[in-house]
Amino acid sequence: MNNISENTPELVAENCQMIKEMLRDFCEKEIRPNIMKWDESQEFPIPLFKKLGELGLMGVLVPQEYGGAGFGYHEYVTVVSEISKVDGSIGLSVAAHNSLCTGHIMQFGNEEQKKRWLPKLASGEWIGAWGLTEPNTGSDAGNMKTTAVRDGDHWVINGTKNFITHGISGDVAVVMTRTGEAGDSHGMSAFVVERGTPGFTGGKKENKLGMRASETAEMIFDNCRVPADNLLGEVGEGFVQALKILDGGRISIAALGLGIAQGALDAAVAYSQERQQFNQSISKFQGISFKIADMA
Ligand SMILES: Cc1cc2nc3c(=O)[nH]c(=O)nc-3n(C[C@H](O)[C@H](O)[C@H](O)COP(=O)(O)OP(=O)(O)OC[C@H]3O[C@@H](n4cnc5c(N)ncnc54)[C@H](O)[C@@H]3O)c2cc1C
């Protein structure tokens, strides 16, 4: 979470305003007409993310030298909350792509790794996934069972991650693995695994009650051989890296919640002004009109 924008407060405010205006148009045209279709079919709309990439919103925090927008967290929160006002699923996927997978490579990748993966992620050409959670280790992620064992100039990964955003459709994943003793917070390491690597497949997709256009699925590693160059940072640093990435993830989830709440309030106010009972809109009745007046 070390991406502190060096922009002046005035420029940050201008950027946020520009993002709001751009996203209001984009969401009305590209997202709102499809919300029910995507939700009912649980379709993860990949082409939409390519369009968001063209707007610079798949690498919000990525420096411009790696193809990103080079913004800071104020702009990032604006992006996630504006999208989530209209569709929380899309907000969740944008957040997971930006702050988890892309953020991890940006913070802990070496120069060669950043040049290799960040431009594709920031442009939206590739969608990112980030795998920490396992069936029996959610909050207790330090007890993960997925292992990586060194074999020459490769590491061999075995195990299953679940509840992973873009677990099937992600083109590249950052995966936390055990490389040391169970229970040792310095016994875990993070690797980048590209889709198409033999032994790496997507598994079961969750049938969720909400956020249904955001894909949540298993990632399965079966003797998956990953080049040693794909290790992020040092051996044993993976868990500490993951906790730092989750600090940024909490900002994402707060922005998501804020956007969803604002979207729900906007919809409720609009409905109260349209719905007629006793020959007037229900927004004119005291219980509702007081609330709307409070918001003004
Ligand atoms: C839509 C969605 C997308 C996700 N995307 C990703 C992703 O991209 N990558 C990834 O790695 N994971 C992802 N996750 C997984 C998510 O990070 C886990 O769900 C989360 O870590 C919680 O784990 P759990 O569901 O196993 O709950 P559990 O750990 O079983 O917790 C269940 C309940 O017990 C409580 N609890 C647990 N331990 C304690 C304690 N010590 N004290 C008090 N209360 C406690 C929890 O707060 C919770 O309310 C996603 C989950 C969802 C729902």
PDBQT file of the ligand as one rigid body, heavy atoms in Angstrom, charges set to zero:
ROOT
HETATM    1  C1  LIG A 301     -16.873 -12.856  -3.445  1.00  0.00    +0.000 C 
HETATM    2  C2  LIG A 301     -15.574 -13.319  -2.848  1.00  0.00    +0.000 A 
HETATM    3  C3  LIG A 301     -14.389 -13.107  -3.524  1.00  0.00    +0.000 A 
HETATM    4  C4  LIG A 301     -13.178 -13.552  -2.976  1.00  0.00    +0.000 A 
HETATM    5  N1  LIG A 301     -12.007 -13.358  -3.686  1.00  0.00    +0.000 NA
HETATM    6  C5  LIG A 301     -10.845 -13.868  -3.179  1.00  0.00    +0.000 A 
HETATM    7  C6  LIG A 301      -9.630 -13.759  -3.935  1.00  0.00    +0.000 A 
HETATM    8  O1  LIG A 301      -9.605 -13.191  -5.036  1.00  0.00    +0.000 OA
HETATM    9  N2  LIG A 301      -8.512 -14.308  -3.413  1.00  0.00    +0.000 N 
HETATM   10  C7  LIG A 301      -8.482 -14.932  -2.197  1.00  0.00    +0.000 A 
HETATM   11  O2  LIG A 301      -7.424 -15.420  -1.784  1.00  0.00    +0.000 OA
HETATM   12  N3  LIG A 301      -9.627 -15.058  -1.452  1.00  0.00    +0.000 NA
HETATM   13  C8  LIG A 301     -10.786 -14.537  -1.917  1.00  0.00    +0.000 A 
HETATM   14  N4  LIG A 301     -11.953 -14.650  -1.190  1.00  0.00    +0.000 N 
HETATM   15  C9  LIG A 301     -11.913 -15.365   0.089  1.00  0.00    +0.000 C 
HETATM   16  C10 LIG A 301     -11.969 -14.457   1.280  1.00  0.00    +0.000 C 
HETATM   17  O3  LIG A 301     -10.756 -13.801   1.430  1.00  0.00    +0.000 OA
HETATM   18  C11 LIG A 301     -12.337 -15.352   2.469  1.00  0.00    +0.000 C 
HETATM   19  O4  LIG A 301     -13.703 -15.625   2.339  1.00  0.00    +0.000 OA
HETATM   20  C12 LIG A 301     -12.030 -14.718   3.786  1.00  0.00    +0.000 C 
HETATM   21  O5  LIG A 301     -10.646 -14.737   3.997  1.00  0.00    +0.000 OA
HETATM   22  C13 LIG A 301     -12.739 -15.412   4.943  1.00  0.00    +0.000 C 
HETATM   23  O6  LIG A 301     -12.469 -16.756   4.932  1.00  0.00    +0.000 OA
HETATM   24  P1  LIG A 301     -13.657 -17.832   5.073  1.00  0.00    +0.000 P 
HETATM   25  O7  LIG A 301     -14.719 -17.494   4.073  1.00  0.00    +0.000 OA
HETATM   26  O8  LIG A 301     -13.043 -19.182   5.004  1.00  0.00    +0.000 OA
HETATM   27  O9  LIG A 301     -14.273 -17.560   6.494  1.00  0.00    +0.000 OA
HETATM   28  P2  LIG A 301     -13.784 -18.136   7.895  1.00  0.00    +0.000 P 
HETATM   29  O10 LIG A 301     -12.342 -17.875   8.082  1.00  0.00    +0.000 OA
HETATM   30  O11 LIG A 301     -14.269 -19.549   8.048  1.00  0.00    +0.000 OA
HETATM   31  O12 LIG A 301     -14.600 -17.182   8.872  1.00  0.00    +0.000 OA
HETATM   32  C14 LIG A 301     -16.004 -17.388   9.142  1.00  0.00    +0.000 C 
HETATM   33  C15 LIG A 301     -16.439 -16.369  10.175  1.00  0.00    +0.000 C 
HETATM   34  O13 LIG A 301     -15.695 -16.573  11.381  1.00  0.00    +0.000 OA
HETATM   35  C16 LIG A 301     -15.077 -15.355  11.794  1.00  0.00    +0.000 C 
HETATM   36  N5  LIG A 301     -13.755 -15.622  12.386  1.00  0.00    +0.000 N 
HETATM   37  C17 LIG A 301     -12.737 -16.351  11.870  1.00  0.00    +0.000 A 
HETATM   38  N6  LIG A 301     -11.688 -16.327  12.688  1.00  0.00    +0.000 NA
HETATM   39  C18 LIG A 301     -12.019 -15.557  13.738  1.00  0.00    +0.000 A 
HETATM   40  C19 LIG A 301     -11.354 -15.126  14.917  1.00  0.00    +0.000 A 
HETATM   41  N7  LIG A 301     -10.098 -15.490  15.179  1.00  0.00    +0.000 N 
HETATM   42  N8  LIG A 301     -12.020 -14.334  15.773  1.00  0.00    +0.000 NA
HETATM   43  C20 LIG A 301     -13.298 -13.951  15.548  1.00  0.00    +0.000 A 
HETATM   44  N9  LIG A 301     -13.990 -14.313  14.445  1.00  0.00    +0.000 NA
HETATM   45  C21 LIG A 301     -13.353 -15.101  13.551  1.00  0.00    +0.000 A 
HETATM   46  C22 LIG A 301     -14.919 -14.539  10.509  1.00  0.00    +0.000 C 
HETATM   47  O14 LIG A 301     -14.858 -13.141  10.754  1.00  0.00    +0.000 OA
HETATM   48  C23 LIG A 301     -16.175 -14.924   9.745  1.00  0.00    +0.000 C 
HETATM   49  O15 LIG A 301     -17.269 -14.117  10.132  1.00  0.00    +0.000 OA
HETATM   50  C24 LIG A 301     -13.165 -14.204  -1.713  1.00  0.00    +0.000 A 
HETATM   51  C25 LIG A 301     -14.375 -14.396  -1.023  1.00  0.00    +0.000 A 
HETATM   52  C26 LIG A 301     -15.565 -13.973  -1.571  1.00  0.00    +0.000 A 
HETATM   53  C27 LIG A 301     -16.830 -14.211  -0.805  1.00  0.00    +0.000 C 
ENDROOT
TORSDOF 0
